[in-house]
Amino acid sequence: MQSPLPPSAVPAEPQASLDPADWSALRAQGHRMLDDMFDYLSTLRERPVWQPAPAAVRAGFGTPLPRRPTDLADAHDRFMTEILPYAVGNAHPGFMGWVHGGGSAVGMLAETLAAGLNANLGGRNQIPIEVERQIARWMAELFGLPASASGLFVTGTSMANLIGVLVARTAALGRAVRQAGVAAQSDRLVAYTSVCAHGCIAQAMDIAGLGIENLRKIPVDDRFRMDPAALQAAIDADRRAGLRPFLVAGTAGTVDTGAVDPLAALADIAARERLWFHVDGAFGALAMLAPALAPLLSGIERADSIAFDFHKWGQVPYDAGFILVRDGAAQQAAFAASATYLSRDDRGLAANSPWPCDLGPDLSRGFRALKTWFTLTVYGADRLGAVIAHTCAVAQGLARRIQAEPRLELLAPVALNIVCFRYRAEDAAAADRLNAAIVLELQESGVAAPSTTRIGGALAIRAAIVNHRSTHADTGRLFDAVLSIGAQLTGQAPLPPGRDDAEAAPSPARRAAESPDLADAAPPSRADRATSEPHVLP
């Protein structure tokens, strides 16, 4: 073996590394950046929920590609002044539009560790993959699936639902479909979900090559849950027409109202008809963490696959979607592929098979599992379950206030944590215009940020209580602002300040739970523990 060149003989090279010349200066700047984010999270209530970005700020992101370096401190200053103030605002307790989790400081720190490690979790023999596997085992335990179950982190439930459809397709048609495609099949596959299901189920049918027109949208009952009798009738009709049913996709927490399909009844039908039973539990599946809510999901333990997000009710920072499949071999059959650059061995870096790339389409994968592992480990399942139950209690409190207010109308039952309501008006068209205007005023005021949807054709103000920081006081501010803005827009007397309402004036224990200094607060006394709201996550 030839000896290496002596140092004096090694030719000089230009500085190519991106590491800093002065690590101490970078360390100091890094601490400033981290401190700024701690300050941001600890003062959320002092900020608007959302605010529109000025035109000049928006235009500043239309500049050409930078060719020369910029000081890190300058880039950080620009982040603080031009990016942070104009984000969507879902960390704020007043954000109630769409189903966005609030994240946590613990998750933020874990994400920093993952970025520093920079592990690619497509495969190889490494402990980060064991972290992801442990979470899959934890989730199989939570949902009552067998040890043979497999799981995979993905961007979100839209991708997880796509994987569920692809695994179901391969289970129905065999691995040959991966070579010949669905066009070569004599059977025309059809799937079933409710009219209230998320649009990504139809998108998954499209991407899988099965066609949106082969997704049957089943009617719902007066609580917006799929009608099992109508499902059975649709399956029977398709069989008579010579089609091949293959998939039933139930929903645990619909996007509009939070309704939970009768999963046990759907599981019965799927078993009887020998269909793949998939559950889209984007946010609702994690209700399994809350003992009082878990019975609502009875039947989910019989699912063949479950799609859900940790970044919603699990409070993990974006993104952290997950797919859990009862039969790990079926998931591998749908995705595993041989390639020389992915060869396996019993030792070295090529060991530790099967790899995550055998369970889904991605080979380049970040360490999403770490922030999820930290969240589950640091807070524990029971505390996360208490947070979930708390958001549902806050939603029920808002619903009670709406029902007691003649100017407002509750438009759907509150199954979990989503409240759909509107300000009454003289007719349907006027109500739609009024409530759309109320939501825009609310969002631009920075007081609260609900969204809109349609319930039975009527435009609704939709408040989704997902953030662990949100309390009765936050929904109280939303409630008062809706009445005040509605009164102004309709020419009625404005709402007087200081409404006398038990939920708008929380108990001392409740006020303590809303304190921004909760991370350092003493635990509630035994007497208070039964009535106080759960602490927000630090």
Beta strands, then each sheet from edge to edge (+ up, - down):
strand 1: 150-154
strand 2: 189-194
strand 3: 215-218
strand 4: 244-251
strand 5: 276-280
strand 6: 305-309
strand 7: 321-325
strand 8: 408-410
strand 9: 418-423
strand 10: 451-455
strand 11: 458-464
sheet 1: 1+ 7- 6+ 5+ 4+ 2+ 3+
sheet 2: 8+ 9- 11+ 10-
end
